[in-house]
Amino acid sequence: MTERAPTRILLADDHALVRRGVRLILDGEPDLTVVAEAADGVEALEQAREHRPDLAILDIGMPRPTGLQAARELSRTSPETRILILTMYDNEQFFFEALAAGASGYVLKSVADQDLVEACHATMRGEPFLYPGAVNALIHNYLDLAREGRTLPAKAITDREEQILKLVAEGHTSQIADLLVISPKTVERHRANLLAKLGLKDRLELTRYAIRVGLIEP
């Protein structure tokens, strides 16, 4: 019987130490191998185009674009690549957004040493990987839908606003326009829209919101 080739993995996280630790976990498995690494969303998409991995593991809080935005683009351009989202936050809304973006699972960094290999195997079998908190979120969401006939709320902010929110929270100011290749006036318009949509007053509150929803790490 022919032995199956190892699952080829793209690992994307903006922290080199996290990538090193996760790679040690993955490369310790005979049927998993990391073929490419990336430090941000742009690099992740470039590496995906070059290496055509079987599986992409994306940190949710990466810059330029975020892990969720990279997942949406990867789902569109490389549907054959399966996706896992890696995060330090047990956040229900981001869990649902990860599923909507095309991810097969949502793995918490705090238990990656226990769950990540299992998540990779489940994903490659075509099964979703659900950690206990995600199961609870799905059950509560299903019960709410059944009881009230509601649908999941529309995403509060656009992809571009999400990018700008993350950059503002990371302390970028005048560089945002250059990083996103848009005009300063456009940046200010998006920032004003963010404040209005989220009911916030200033940059400090935007930063607190970004931390709370898991876009950046405190």
SVG drawing of the C-alpha trace seen along z (x, -y; Angstrom):
<svg xmlns="http://www.w3.org/2000/svg" viewBox="-39 -64 50 66">
<polyline fill="none" stroke="black" stroke-width="0.4" points="0.0,0.0 1.4,-3.4 2.2,-5.7 0.5,-9.1 2.6,-12.2 2.7,-14.5 0.3,-17.3 2.1,-20.5 1.4,-23.4 1.8,-27.2 2.2,-28.7 1.5,-32.4 2.0,-34.4 3.5,-37.8 5.5,-36.5 8.6,-34.6 8.7,-32.8 5.1,-31.6 5.9,-30.3 8.9,-28.5 6.9,-26.8 4.1,-25.9 6.5,-24.5 8.1,-22.3 4.7,-20.8 3.8,-20.3 7.2,-19.0 7.2,-16.5 4.4,-14.6 5.4,-12.3 2.3,-13.2 2.7,-17.0 5.4,-19.2 5.7,-23.0 6.7,-24.1 6.4,-27.9 6.2,-30.6 4.8,-34.1 4.9,-37.1 1.9,-38.9 -1.2,-38.5 0.4,-39.8 3.3,-37.4 0.9,-34.5 -1.0,-35.1 2.3,-35.3 3.6,-32.0 0.2,-30.3 0.5,-31.2 4.0,-30.0 3.8,-26.8 0.1,-25.7 0.0,-24.2 -2.6,-21.6 -3.3,-23.5 -2.8,-27.2 -2.7,-28.0 -3.3,-31.7 -3.0,-33.8 -6.1,-35.9 -4.2,-39.1 -1.7,-39.4 -1.2,-42.8 -1.7,-43.7 -4.3,-42.1 -5.6,-40.2 -5.8,-36.4 -9.6,-36.6 -9.1,-38.8 -6.3,-36.5 -8.6,-33.5 -11.3,-35.1 -8.9,-35.8 -7.3,-32.4 -10.7,-30.7 -11.4,-32.7 -8.1,-32.2 -7.0,-28.8 -10.1,-26.8 -8.1,-23.6 -6.1,-24.9 -7.8,-24.2 -7.6,-26.8 -7.2,-26.8 -7.4,-30.0 -5.0,-30.3 -5.7,-32.8 -5.2,-33.6 -8.8,-34.7 -11.9,-32.6 -14.1,-35.0 -17.5,-33.9 -18.0,-36.5 -14.6,-35.9 -15.2,-32.2 -18.3,-32.6 -16.5,-35.0 -13.7,-32.5 -16.2,-29.8 -17.8,-32.3 -14.3,-33.2 -13.8,-29.5 -11.8,-28.2 -12.4,-24.6 -11.4,-25.3 -10.4,-27.8 -7.5,-26.8 -6.6,-28.6 -2.9,-29.3 -3.1,-28.4 -3.9,-24.8 -2.2,-24.5 0.2,-21.9 -2.9,-19.7 -5.3,-20.7 -3.3,-21.8 -2.3,-18.4 -5.8,-17.0 -7.2,-20.1 -4.9,-19.5 -5.9,-15.9 -9.6,-16.7 -9.3,-19.4 -7.6,-17.2 -10.3,-14.6 -12.8,-17.2 -14.2,-17.6 -14.5,-20.8 -12.4,-21.2 -14.5,-22.6 -12.9,-23.3 -15.3,-23.2 -16.0,-26.9 -16.9,-26.9 -19.3,-24.0 -21.1,-26.0 -21.2,-29.0 -22.7,-27.0 -25.3,-25.4 -26.4,-28.8 -26.5,-30.3 -28.6,-27.4 -31.0,-27.7 -31.3,-31.4 -32.0,-31.0 -34.6,-28.3 -36.3,-30.3 -36.4,-33.7 -36.0,-33.1 -32.9,-35.4 -30.0,-35.2 -26.4,-35.9 -25.8,-39.7 -24.1,-41.2 -20.5,-42.1 -20.3,-45.4 -17.4,-46.9 -15.9,-46.4 -12.6,-44.7 -11.0,-48.0 -12.3,-49.5 -11.0,-46.3 -7.5,-46.9 -7.5,-50.5 -8.8,-49.7 -5.9,-47.2 -3.3,-49.7 -4.7,-52.5 -4.7,-50.2 -1.0,-49.2 0.0,-52.8 0.3,-53.8 -0.8,-57.3 0.5,-59.0 1.8,-55.8 -1.6,-54.2 -2.2,-55.9 1.2,-54.8 0.8,-51.2 -2.7,-50.8 -1.8,-52.9 -4.8,-55.3 -5.1,-59.0 -5.0,-60.5 -8.5,-61.8 -9.8,-58.3 -8.1,-57.1 -9.8,-59.8 -13.2,-59.0 -12.8,-55.3 -11.7,-56.2 -14.7,-58.5 -17.0,-55.7 -15.4,-53.3 -16.1,-55.6 -19.7,-56.1 -20.5,-52.5 -18.9,-51.2 -20.2,-54.0 -16.7,-54.9 -15.1,-58.3 -11.4,-58.2 -8.3,-56.2 -7.9,-54.8 -11.4,-53.3 -10.7,-52.0 -7.6,-50.3 -9.5,-48.8 -12.1,-47.5 -9.5,-45.9 -8.0,-44.1 -11.4,-43.0 -12.3,-41.4 -8.9,-39.8 -7.6,-42.0 -4.4,-42.7 -2.7,-41.2 -2.4,-43.4"/>
</svg>
